[in-house]
């Protein structure tokens, strides 16, 4: 057992402090060695320094007041928080998603300490914390996945100092580089990037209204402090209505504390924190609204803030573990482009919380594939389509031994999907129900699908799910068919669900997605899988695409997804006749449910989707309907007086309307008749009704 710290660790740690780096240290061995090494490291702890601890507490650790245990439920509370040391006890399992999220908490000169058994042993250990990424019936307490083997194979090439019974590993090159002059910046700014950010906020205040500013960066770049500096300067210039909001009060504390420090102890800061719900409800008049950690706020709520406030700054980290993750880039920034074309985005590159080229940041970004990826160039895209792509099917073990392929697959997932996180990479390598299908041009990945194997559940479990008594991890489509679609038999067969489908952006609209789905259908058929499924946030374009691939909708969520504000649809594609599975009857029942609840649950559903899926009841067209319609067309009855007749008419003719006509009539007659069109529009309503092609002979009884 070590009786003192190796002098090389102290030397490297001192070098890291001079560079304002964090030291990543991997302590590996038997429990007694780990505890002894931990005790030696604690001799370097300074008064007032704090430690965040991930994983199982040791008895002597749990009593220490300066150590705070971080659990998976506290992930969002980590945003904006700081610690001097971060200890990750991975001996009994660890949440790798939380490890990635906590990286930015460690301050310059701090210690990032990983505790594990020897690498060969660690790679072969089950991880109980993996229960959140493993599908039933895989038991996390006994299952050995590939994620830890992937990490242990990768880490020897990373800027990570390893300490084991046999001594220290060779120093990574980064730790022996000559110390360069550390760039400084004039107070109160900690970097030139931060100074540019504050200048951009001033420009927003002086310029035209309704031109939002987005400050984007990786963790530790001083985004929050920039908000506080700008708020203090604006208060000194006479602006007093300054509000900041964030997903959690703790996420706004850096900005508020920075503002207070700038103003001094004798001046009360005007910058006030408002919870998001209060801000949306009261809509206060403000000179400037600041939104910190904006990517952790659902995009629809951000849109409301943009509509309500003419001058708004949003600071955010866009990695997947920051709440809604890529939704901020793929959805919300597209909204800004359409509705606030004068918006501006500023990316802060220079770290502040720690030094440039920080080894811990490099380690985490490389380990969890969080580095930025360039889009496929036009030339590379043209070359990629010069020949027919090849189809491949991979399991986790295949990806483990092809790290470059894994990197392409995961980065394409990040590029193409609005909510991708470290958890997805973890599941890809640990969950045995997942498989990856690709279209490739040699080693270049053009399109990727992640497919989960579902179903084949025990009969007693199926009945428990059917009766609403139990849910299990994974099997999203199978369980939805059992419970929501009242089809318990679906839980007993094998089905595949396409979780993700991604095509290189430069190669989209060229049929690659449909080609990959057709290959998946053939593979499933060859393996005697009778049913395919998919579930996603329903948009018109996506639904049309899946319809072209042969999938039909059978269920829609009752609430929009938080990250996309879209209702989640379940779509199915039978690959063979299943005697007990009446998919046409299920789609009819689904369409009737949509019609019945269009004015309550789905009143905000896109009218084009409702038109596509709805199945109205058959009505007999009465003489009263005929008279009511004639009077409405003549302008002698208003919309409310003729509402029942208009519904009956729409139920029979909605498929014959143009898209514009359908949108108007469906919104009013089926979804929200309380939204009475303005009086000036009543004449237009009548004219549109007259001009509808299916009413060539208006005064005859419409066909049933």
C-alpha positions in Angstrom: 0.0 0.0 0.0 1.3 3.5 -0.8 2.5 5.4 2.3 2.9 8.7 0.4 2.0 10.2 -2.9 4.4 9.6 -5.8 6.5 12.7 -6.4 5.5 12.5 -10.1 1.9 13.1 -9.3 2.7 16.2 -7.2 5.0 17.5 -9.9 2.4 17.0 -12.7 -0.3 18.5 -10.5 1.8 21.6 -9.8 2.4 21.9 -13.6 -1.4 21.7 -14.1 -2.0 24.4 -11.6 0.5 26.7 -13.4 -1.4 26.1 -16.7 -4.8 26.4 -15.0 -5.5 22.8 -16.0 -7.5 20.1 -14.2 -5.6 16.9 -13.4 -7.3 13.7 -14.6 -6.0 10.9 -12.4 -7.1 7.2 -12.8 -6.5 5.3 -9.5 -6.8 1.6 -10.2 -6.5 -1.5 -8.1 -7.9 -3.5 -5.2 -10.2 -1.8 -2.7 -7.4 -1.5 0.0 -5.1 0.2 -2.5 -7.8 2.6 -3.7 -8.6 3.6 -0.1 -5.0 4.1 0.8 -4.4 6.2 -2.4 -7.4 8.3 -1.6 -6.1 8.9 2.0 -2.8 10.0 0.6 -4.4 12.4 -1.9 -6.5 14.0 0.8 -3.3 15.3 2.4 -3.3 17.8 -0.5 -6.8 19.1 0.1 -6.7 22.8 1.1 -9.0 24.4 3.7 -12.3 25.5 2.1 -12.0 23.2 -0.9 -15.1 21.2 -1.9 -15.4 17.7 -3.3 -18.3 16.3 -5.5 -18.5 12.5 -5.2 -20.2 10.3 -7.8 -20.9 6.6 -7.1 -21.0 4.7 -3.8 -19.9 6.5 -0.7 -17.2 4.9 1.5 -18.1 5.0 5.2 -15.3 7.4 6.1 -16.3 9.7 3.2 -20.0 10.0 4.1 -19.3 11.8 7.3 -17.2 14.5 5.7 -19.0 17.8 5.5 -17.0 19.1 2.6 -18.0 16.2 0.3 -21.3 16.3 -1.6 -22.6 13.2 -3.2 -24.1 13.7 -6.7 -26.8 11.4 -8.0 -28.4 11.0 -11.4 -31.4 12.9 -10.2 -29.2 16.0 -9.5 -27.8 16.2 -13.0 -29.6 19.5 -13.9 -28.6 21.0 -10.6 -24.9 20.6 -11.7 -25.3 23.3 -14.3 -23.3 26.4 -13.2 -22.0 24.6 -10.1 -18.3 24.4 -9.2 -16.1 22.1 -7.1 -12.3 21.7 -6.5 -12.2 17.9 -6.7 -14.5 15.5 -8.5 -14.3 11.9 -7.3 -15.9 9.1 -9.4 -16.1 5.8 -7.5 -16.8 3.3 -10.3 -16.0 0.2 -8.3 -19.6 -0.6 -7.8 -21.0 0.9 -11.0 -21.4 4.5 -12.2 -23.7 6.7 -14.3 -21.6 7.7 -17.3 -24.1 10.3 -18.4 -23.6 12.0 -15.1 -19.8 11.7 -15.4 -19.9 13.7 -18.6 -22.3 16.3 -17.2 -20.2 16.9 -14.1 -16.9 17.4 -16.0 -17.4 21.2 -16.3 -17.8 21.6 -12.5 -14.1 21.1 -11.7 -12.2 24.4 -11.3 -8.8 25.2 -12.6 -6.0 23.4 -10.7 -8.6 20.9 -9.4 -8.5 17.1 -9.4 -10.7 14.7 -11.4 -10.2 11.3 -9.7 -11.5 8.0 -11.1 -11.5 5.0 -8.8 -11.7 1.5 -10.5 -10.3 -2.0 -10.3 -7.4 -2.8 -12.6 -8.4 -2.1 -16.3 -8.7 -5.8 -17.3 -11.0 -6.5 -14.4 -12.9 -3.2 -14.8 -13.7 -3.9 -18.4 -15.3 -7.2 -17.4 -17.4 -5.9 -14.5 -21.2 -5.4 -14.6 -22.4 -1.9 -14.1 -25.5 -1.8 -11.9 -26.1 1.9 -12.9 -26.6 0.7 -16.5 -30.1 -0.4 -15.6 -31.3 2.9 -17.1 -30.0 2.0 -20.5 -30.7 -1.8 -20.6 -33.9 -3.3 -21.9 -35.8 -6.1 -20.2 -34.9 -8.8 -19.3 -31.2 -7.8 -19.2 -30.1 -7.6 -15.6 -27.6 -4.7 -15.0 -26.3 -6.5 -11.9 -25.0 -9.4 -13.9 -24.7 -8.2 -17.5 -21.3 -7.3 -18.8 -21.6 -4.7 -21.6 -18.9 -3.2 -23.8 -18.9 0.4 -22.7 -16.3 0.0 -20.0 -14.1 -2.1 -22.3 -14.4 0.7 -24.9 -13.2 3.2 -22.3 -10.3 1.2 -20.9 -9.1 0.6 -24.5 -9.3 4.3 -25.3 -7.8 5.8 -22.1 -4.2 4.9 -22.5 -4.0 7.2 -25.5 -5.7 10.1 -23.6 -4.2 12.8 -21.4 -4.9 10.7 -18.3 -2.4 10.0 -15.5 -2.8 6.3 -14.3 -1.7 5.1 -10.8 -1.8 1.5 -9.9 0.1 -1.0 -7.7 2.8 -1.2 -10.3 3.3 2.5 -10.2 2.6 5.4 -12.5 2.0 5.2 -16.2 4.2 7.0 -18.6 3.4 10.7 -18.6 1.1 11.7 -21.5 2.9 14.2 -23.8 0.5 17.1 -22.7 1.9 17.0 -19.2 5.5 17.5 -20.3 5.0 20.4 -22.7 6.7 23.7 -22.0 4.5 26.2 -20.2 3.5 29.1 -22.5 2.5 32.5 -21.4 -1.1 32.5 -20.3 -3.2 35.1 -22.1 -4.6 37.8 -19.9 -7.5 40.2 -20.5 -8.3 43.6 -19.0 -10.6 43.5 -16.0 -13.5 42.8 -15.6 -13.2 40.3 -18.4 -11.5 36.9 -18.1 -11.1 36.5 -21.8 -11.3 38.3 -25.1 -14.3 36.1 -26.0 -16.1 37.1 -22.9 -15.4 40.8 -23.7 -16.9 40.2 -27.2 -20.0 38.6 -25.6 -20.6 41.7 -23.4 -20.1 44.0 -26.4 -22.7 41.9 -28.3 -25.2 42.4 -25.5 -24.6 46.2 -25.6 -25.1 46.1 -29.4 -28.4 44.2 -28.9 -29.6 47.0 -26.5 -28.7 49.8 -28.9 -29.9 48.1 -32.1 -33.2 47.2 -33.5 -35.7 45.4 -31.4 -36.6 41.7 -31.9 -33.1 40.6 -32.8 -32.2 38.0 -30.1 -28.7 37.1 -29.2 -27.5 33.6 -28.6 -24.2 33.0 -26.6 -23.1 29.4 -27.2 -20.0 27.6 -25.8 -18.8 24.5 -24.1 -18.8 24.5 -20.4 -16.4 26.8 -18.6 -16.2 29.6 -21.2 -17.7 32.3 -19.0 -21.1 32.7 -20.6 -22.9 33.2 -17.3 -20.3 35.6 -16.0 -20.7 37.6 -19.2 -24.4 38.0 -18.5 -23.6 39.3 -15.0 -21.0 41.8 -16.3 -23.4 43.1 -18.9 -26.2 43.4 -16.3 -24.0 45.4 -14.0 -22.9 47.8 -16.8 -26.5 48.3 -18.0 -27.6 49.1 -14.4 -24.8 51.7 -14.2 -26.1 53.1 -17.5 -29.6 53.5 -16.0 -31.3 50.3 -17.0 -33.3 49.0 -14.1 -35.7 46.4 -15.4 -33.3 43.4 -15.8 -34.5 39.8 -15.3 -32.7 36.5 -15.6 -34.4 33.1 -15.8 -33.0 29.6 -16.0 -34.2 26.0 -15.6 -33.0 26.0 -12.0 -32.2 29.0 -9.7 -28.7 27.6 -9.1 -28.0 28.0 -12.9 -28.5 31.7 -12.6 -26.3 32.3 -9.5 -23.0 32.8 -11.4 -24.6 35.7 -13.4 -26.2 37.3 -10.3 -23.1 36.9 -8.1 -20.9 38.4 -10.9 -23.3 41.4 -11.2 -23.3 41.9 -7.5 -19.5 41.8 -7.3 -19.2 44.3 -10.2 -21.5 46.8 -8.5 -19.9 46.5 -5.1 -21.4 46.0 -1.6 -23.2 49.4 -1.4 -25.3 49.0 -4.6 -28.2 46.5 -4.8 -28.2 44.7 -8.1 -31.3 45.3 -10.2 -30.9 41.9 -11.9 -33.6 39.7 -10.5 -34.2 35.9 -10.9 -37.7 35.0 -12.1 -38.7 31.3 -12.3 -39.8 30.4 -15.8 -43.4 29.7 -14.9 -43.8 33.1 -13.2 -42.1 34.9 -16.1 -44.5 33.2 -18.7 -47.6 33.9 -16.6 -47.0 37.5 -15.6 -45.1 38.8 -18.7 -43.3 41.7 -17.0 -42.0 44.7 -18.9 -38.2 44.5 -19.0 -35.3 46.3 -20.6 -33.5 43.0 -21.1 -34.3 39.4 -20.5 -31.4 37.0 -19.9 -31.9 33.3 -20.2 -29.1 31.0 -18.8 -28.7 27.4 -19.8 -31.3 27.9 -22.5 -30.8 24.5 -24.1 -32.2 22.9 -21.0 -35.6 24.7 -21.5 -38.1 23.2 -24.0 -37.9 25.0 -27.3 -41.7 25.9 -27.3 -41.2 27.8 -24.0 -38.2 29.7 -25.5 -40.4 30.6 -28.5 -43.0 32.1 -26.1 -40.2 34.2 -24.4 -39.0 35.4 -27.8 -42.5 36.5 -28.7 -43.1 38.2 -25.3 -39.8 40.1 -25.1 -38.2 42.4 -27.7 -34.7 42.2 -26.2 -33.5 38.8 -25.1 -30.1 37.1 -24.6 -29.9 33.3 -24.4 -26.7 31.7 -23.1 -26.4 27.9 -23.6 -24.3 24.8 -23.7 -25.5 22.6 -26.6 -24.1 19.2 -25.7 -26.8 16.5 -25.4 -26.5 16.2 -21.6 -27.8 19.8 -21.2 -31.5 18.9 -21.1 -33.1 19.1 -24.6 -29.6 19.2 -26.2 -29.6 19.4 -30.0 -33.2 20.5 -30.1 -31.8 24.0 -29.4 -29.7 23.9 -32.6 -31.9 21.8 -34.9 -35.3 23.2 -33.9 -35.2 26.4 -32.0 -32.5 28.1 -34.0 -34.4 27.2 -37.2 -37.4 29.0 -35.5 -35.3 32.1 -35.0 -34.2 32.0 -38.6 -37.8 32.0 -39.7 -39.3 34.4 -37.2 -36.4 36.6 -36.1 -34.1 36.8 -39.1 -32.0 39.5 -37.5 -30.9 37.2 -34.7 -27.2 36.7 -33.9 -25.2 33.9 -32.6 -21.8 34.3 -30.9 -19.6 31.2 -30.0 -17.2 31.6 -27.1 -14.2 29.4 -27.7 -11.6 30.4 -25.0 -12.0 28.6 -21.7 -12.1 30.7 -18.5 -12.8 28.2 -15.7 -9.7 26.4 -16.7 -6.8 26.8 -19.2 -6.6 26.4 -22.9 -6.0 22.7 -24.0 -7.2 21.5 -20.6 -6.5 17.7 -20.4 -9.7 16.9 -18.6 -11.8 18.5 -21.3 -9.9 16.7 -24.0 -10.4 13.4 -22.1 -14.2 13.8 -21.7 -14.8 15.0 -25.2 -12.8 12.2 -26.7 -14.1 9.5 -24.4 -17.8 10.4 -25.0 -17.4 11.5 -28.6 -18.6 15.1 -27.8 -16.2 16.8 -30.1 -17.7 18.9 -32.9 -18.1 17.2 -36.3 -17.9 18.9 -39.7 -20.7 18.2 -42.2 -19.9 16.2 -45.3 -18.6 18.5 -48.0 -20.3 18.8 -51.3 -17.4 17.2 -53.1 -17.3 14.3 -50.6 -21.1 13.9 -51.0 -20.9 13.7 -54.8 -18.1 11.1 -54.6 -20.0 9.1 -52.0 -23.0 8.8 -54.4 -20.9 7.8 -57.4 -21.6 4.1 -56.7 -24.3 2.1 -54.9 -23.7 2.2 -51.1 -23.2 -1.1 -49.3 -25.5 -2.3 -46.4 -24.0 -3.5 -43.1 -25.5 -4.7 -39.8 -23.5 -4.3 -36.6 -23.8 -5.5 -33.0 -22.1 -3.8 -30.0 -19.1 -6.1 -30.1 -18.5 -5.0 -33.7 -18.5 -1.4 -32.8 -16.2 -2.0 -29.9 -13.5 -3.2 -32.2 -14.1 -0.4 -34.8 -13.8 2.9 -32.9 -13.6 5.0 -36.0 -16.9 3.5 -37.2 -18.4 4.0 -33.8 -17.3 7.6 -33.8 -18.9 8.2 -37.3 -22.2 6.6 -36.2 -22.6 8.5 -32.9 -21.6 11.9 -34.4 -24.0 11.4 -37.2 -26.7 10.7 -34.5 -25.7 13.9 -32.8 -25.8 15.8 -36.1 -29.2 14.5 -37.1 -31.2 14.2 -34.0 -32.4 16.8 -31.5 -31.8 14.8 -28.3 -28.6 12.7 -28.3 -26.5 12.3 -25.2 -23.8 10.2 -23.6 -26.6 7.9 -22.5 -27.2 7.0 -26.1 -23.5 6.1 -26.7 -23.6 4.1 -23.5 -26.7 2.2 -24.5 -25.3 1.5 -28.0 -22.4 -0.4 -26.4 -24.1 -2.0 -23.4 -27.7 -2.9 -24.5 -27.8 -6.2 -26.3 -31.2 -5.5 -27.8 -29.7 -2.8 -30.0 -28.3 -3.2 -33.5 -27.0 -0.7 -36.0 -27.7 -0.8 -39.7 -25.7 1.4 -42.1 -25.3 2.4 -45.7 -21.6 3.0 -46.4 -19.3 3.8 -49.2 -16.3 1.9 -48.0 -15.5 3.4 -44.6 -17.7 6.4 -45.0 -21.0 6.2 -43.3 -23.8 7.7 -45.3 -26.9 6.7 -43.3 -27.5 5.0 -40.0 -30.4 3.3 -38.3 -30.5 2.2 -34.7 -32.9 -0.7 -34.3 -34.1 -2.3 -31.0 -35.4 -5.8 -30.7 -38.6 -5.9 -28.8 -41.4 -8.2 -27.8 -41.3 -12.0 -27.1 -42.3 -11.1 -23.5 -43.6 -13.7 -21.0 -47.3 -14.2 -21.0 -47.8 -13.3 -17.4 -45.8 -10.0 -17.9 -47.9 -9.2 -21.0 -51.1 -9.5 -18.9 -49.6 -7.3 -16.2 -48.8 -4.6 -18.8 -52.2 -5.0 -20.4 -53.9 -4.5 -17.1 -51.8 -1.4 -16.3 -50.0 -3.1 -13.3 -46.4 -3.0 -14.7 -44.0 -1.4 -17.1 -40.5 -2.7 -18.0 -37.4 -0.9 -19.3 -37.4 -0.7 -23.1 -39.9 -2.4 -25.4 -41.6 0.9 -26.1 -43.6 -0.2 -29.2 -44.5 -3.6 -27.7 -45.8 -2.2 -24.5 -47.7 0.6 -26.3 -49.4 -2.0 -28.5 -50.2 -4.1 -25.4 -51.6 -1.3 -23.2 -52.7 1.6 -25.5 -53.7 -0.4 -28.6 -55.4 -3.2 -26.6 -53.4 -5.8 -28.5 -51.7 -8.0 -25.9 -50.8 -10.6 -28.5 -48.3 -8.1 -29.9 -46.1 -8.5 -26.8 -45.6 -12.2 -27.5 -44.1 -11.9 -31.0 -40.8 -10.5 -32.1 -40.8 -7.0 -33.5 -38.1 -4.5 -34.4 -38.4 -0.8 -33.6 -36.4 1.8 -35.6 -35.2 4.1 -32.8 -33.2 6.5 -34.9 -32.7 7.0 -38.6 -30.0 9.5 -39.7 -28.7 10.5 -43.2 -25.8 12.7 -43.8 -27.2 16.2 -44.3 -25.5 16.7 -47.6 -27.1 13.5 -48.9 -30.6 13.9 -47.8 -33.6 13.9 -50.2 -31.7 11.3 -52.4 -33.6 8.2 -51.2 -31.0 6.8 -48.8 -33.3 6.7 -45.9 -35.9 4.7 -47.8 -33.2 2.5 -49.2 -31.9 1.7 -45.7 -35.4 1.0 -44.4 -36.0 -1.4 -47.2 -32.8 -3.2 -46.3 -34.0 -3.4 -42.7 -37.3 -4.9 -43.8 -35.5 -7.6 -45.8 -33.2 -8.4 -42.9 -36.2 -8.6 -40.5 -38.1 -10.9 -42.9 -35.1 -13.2 -43.3 -35.0 -13.5 -39.5 -38.7 -14.2 -39.3 -39.6 -10.9 -37.6 -43.2 -10.2 -38.7 -43.6 -6.5 -37.5 -41.6 -3.3 -37.7 -42.4 -0.1 -35.7 -41.1 3.4 -35.2 -42.0 6.3 -32.9 -41.1 9.9 -33.2 -42.3 13.5 -32.8 -44.8 13.8 -35.6 -44.2 16.5 -38.2 -45.8 16.6 -41.7 -42.5 15.9 -43.5 -41.5 13.0 -41.2 -44.9 11.4 -41.4 -45.0 11.6 -45.2 -41.5 10.0 -45.3 -42.6 7.0 -43.1 -45.8 6.6 -45.1 -43.7 6.3 -48.2 -41.7 3.6 -46.4 -45.0 1.6 -45.8 -45.6 2.5 -42.1 -49.1 3.4 -40.8 -50.0 5.3 -37.6 -51.9 3.6 -34.8 -51.3 5.7 -31.7 -50.6 9.4 -30.8 -49.4 10.7 -27.5 -51.7 12.8 -25.4 -49.0 15.4 -24.6 -46.4 17.0 -26.9 -42.8 15.9 -26.3 -41.0 18.4 -24.1 -37.9 18.8 -26.4 -39.8 19.2 -29.7 -43.3 20.3 -28.8 -44.6 17.6 -31.1 -47.0 14.7 -30.4 -45.2 11.4 -30.5 -46.7 8.9 -33.0 -46.4 5.1 -33.2 -46.3 3.7 -36.7 -46.2 0.1 -37.8 -45.3 -1.9 -40.9 -46.4 -5.6 -41.0 -44.0 -7.7 -43.0 -46.3 -10.7 -43.2 -49.9 -11.6 -42.5 -50.5 -12.0 -38.7 -53.9 -13.7 -38.3 -54.9 -12.0 -35.0 -53.5 -8.6 -35.9 -56.1 -6.4 -37.7 -53.9 -3.3 -38.5 -56.7 -1.8 -40.6 -59.1 -2.1 -37.7 -56.5 -0.6 -35.3 -56.0 2.4 -37.7 -59.8 2.9 -37.9 -60.1 2.9 -34.2 -57.2 5.3 -33.9 -58.8 7.6 -36.5 -62.1 7.6 -34.6 -60.3 8.4 -31.3 -58.6 11.3 -33.0 -62.0 12.6 -34.2 -63.7 12.2 -30.9 -61.0 14.0 -28.9 -59.8 16.6 -31.5 -61.3 19.4 -29.5 -59.7 18.4 -26.3 -56.5 16.3 -26.3 -55.4 17.1 -29.9 -56.7 20.6 -30.4 -53.2 21.8 -31.2 -52.3 18.9 -33.5 -51.2 20.0 -37.0 -54.5 20.0 -39.1 -52.8 18.3 -42.0 -51.9 15.3 -39.7 -55.4 15.2 -38.3 -56.8 15.2 -41.9 -54.4 12.3 -42.8 -55.4 10.1 -39.9 -58.9 11.0 -38.8 -61.9 8.7 -39.5 -65.1 10.7 -39.0 -68.4 8.9 -38.4 -70.9 8.5 -41.2 -73.8 10.9 -41.0 -77.1 10.9 -42.8 -77.5 14.2 -44.6 -80.9 15.6 -43.5 -83.1 18.3 -45.0 -82.2 20.4 -41.9 -78.5 20.1 -42.8 -79.3 21.2 -46.4 -81.3 24.2 -45.4 -78.7 25.3 -42.8 -75.9 25.0 -45.3 -77.8 27.1 -47.9 -78.5 29.8 -45.4 -74.9 29.8 -44.3 -73.6 30.1 -47.9 -76.1 33.0 -48.4 -74.6 34.8 -45.4 -77.9 34.5 -43.5 -76.5 32.3 -40.7 -73.1 32.6 -38.9 -70.5 29.9 -38.2 -71.8 29.1 -34.7 -75.4 28.8 -35.9 -74.4 26.4 -38.7 -71.6 24.6 -36.7 -73.3 21.1 -36.6 -74.1 21.2 -40.3 -70.6 22.4 -41.2 -69.1 19.5 -39.2 -71.4 17.0 -41.0 -70.4 18.5 -44.3 -66.6 18.5 -43.4 -66.9 14.9 -42.2 -67.9 13.9 -45.7 -65.8 16.2 -47.8 -62.5 16.8 -46.0 -60.4 14.7 -48.3 -61.5 16.9 -51.3 -60.4 20.2 -49.9 -57.2 22.0 -50.8 -54.6 22.1 -48.0 -55.4 25.8 -47.3 -59.1 25.1 -47.1 -58.7 22.0 -45.0 -56.5 23.8 -42.5 -59.2 26.5 -42.0 -62.2 24.2 -41.8 -60.5 21.5 -39.7 -59.2 24.0 -37.1 -62.7 25.5 -36.7 -65.1 22.6 -37.1 -63.1 19.7 -35.6 -60.4 21.2 -33.3 -61.5 24.5 -31.7 -64.8 25.9 -32.6 -64.3 28.5 -29.8 -61.9 30.2 -32.1 -64.6 32.0 -34.1 -63.2 33.7 -37.2 -63.4 37.5 -37.3 -66.5 38.9 -38.8 -64.5 40.1 -41.8 -63.6 36.5 -42.5 -67.1 35.1 -42.6 -67.6 36.2 -46.2 -64.3 34.5 -47.1 -65.5 31.3 -45.4 -68.6 31.3 -47.5 -66.7 32.0 -50.7 -64.3 29.2 -50.0 -67.2 26.8 -49.4 -68.8 27.8 -52.7 -65.5 27.3 -54.6 -64.8 23.9 -53.2 -64.7 21.4 -56.1 -66.8 18.8 -54.4 -69.8 21.2 -54.2 -70.3 21.6 -57.9 -74.0 21.1 -57.3 -74.4 22.6 -53.8 -78.1 22.1 -53.5 -78.1 18.4 -54.1 -77.7 16.1 -51.2 -73.9 15.5 -50.8 -72.8 11.9 -51.4 -72.2 9.7 -48.4 
